[in-house]
Structures are given as C-alpha cells and as structure tokens.
Amino acid sequence: MNINVEYWGDTFGTREDMKDPVKNIRAGVEMLARIQSNIPGGSIEKIATLYNNINAISVSNYGMRVKRFYLEQPWLPNVGSTDDPLDQMKLANGLRGL
C-alpha cells in the first residue's frame, strides 16, 4: 500500500518487507487503523488524506477521490438499479435474494 519507509523508517516494516505484498498490505492496514483510532468518527476523506500525507491540514484531492470510490464501489458488479435505499444496500452487499 506504498508505505514510505524513507519517512516512516521501520515503523511499519523495512523496505525489503514492503516488497512482500502481504506485509505491505498489513502495514497499510495498520497505518489506517492508527489514523482512524486517533480520529474517532473521522470521515473517509479525512482518513485517506492523512494516509496520503500525515501532515495535511485540509482534505486533499486524494481524500475526495477515495471517498468517491468508497461510495460508488466500482469493484462490485452492476446488477441493476433500484430507488429503494434498502434494496441498494442489499445489492451493494450481494444480498439480492433477502
């Protein structure tokens, strides 16, 4: 998840560790968890902004793009549309038959 070892040192692992996809993803998850624990109730865009630049003082373009992807969930199959919010939630979570 592109942890900057030049900036963070070995806080999340070594440069060699970050070449291992499993260690890299775990490091990113740990970083996100730490940010989130320091900003209870923090928005997706604020957390993503700080993940991208821990010194940021306002929401960045990156943070807004992450929010858009989070809301749109483009990785999910497009199975149709509905105006019912409950149906939309079920569709988004793969629970069409419920």
N, C-alpha and C positions, 0 to 999 in steps of 0.2 A: 504494500500500500504506500510505497515510496516514503518511508521514514528517512528524514535527512540526518544521517549519522554524523555529518560534519557539525551540525547544530546541536543534536541531542547526545552526542558521544555514544556511550554504550548503554544508555538508559533503557533502550528497547532492544538492544542486541548489537552485535558487531556488524561491520559492513559485510563480512562473509555470511553472517546469519541472515542478513536481509536478502541474500541471493536465493535462499531457500523459501519457496512460495508459502509453505505452511508457517514458518517462523515470521515471515514478512507480514502475512495476514494477521497472525496473532498479535504482533507488535502494533499494527494499526488498530486492531480492536481494543487493545489495552490503552492506547493513547486516547481513542474516542471515549472509552469508559472513564478515564481520568478527567477528561474535559467535562463530560456530562456530570460527573459527581461534583465538580466544582461550580456547576451552573445548574442547580436544580430547576427543573421546568424550562430549561433553555430550549429555544426553538431549533429546528433542524438547521436553518440557515446560520444561526449564531454558532452552533457547534461545528458545522462544516467550515465556516470562516476561520475559526480558531484552529481547527485541524490543519488547515492550509497555511495559516500564519498566526502563531500563538500570540503575537504582539498586536494583532489587529484591534482597532478601536471602534470600527463600524463594520456592518455586514458587507462582505465583498461580493463581486460578481460571481465568484466561485460558489460562495454560500447560497446565493439565489439559484444558481444552476442545479446544485444538489437538491434544494427544496423542490424545484420543478420536477426533477427526475423522481424524487420520493413521492410526490403527489400523483404524477402521471403513471408511474410504474410501467415503463415501456417494455420491461422484460417479461411481463405477463402476456399471454395470448389474448388477442382481441376476439372475445367470444360473443360480441353483440353489445347492444346498449340498452339501457333502461333508465327511466326517470326516477324510479323508486330508490332512495338512498340505501335502504336495507338490501335491496337486490344488487345495487352497485357494490356494496361491501362484500356480499356473498360471492359475486362474480370475481372481485379482486382477490379473494381468498380461496378461490377454487371450490366454493360450496354451492354451486348452482342448484343441486338437487334438494337442498334443505329448505 
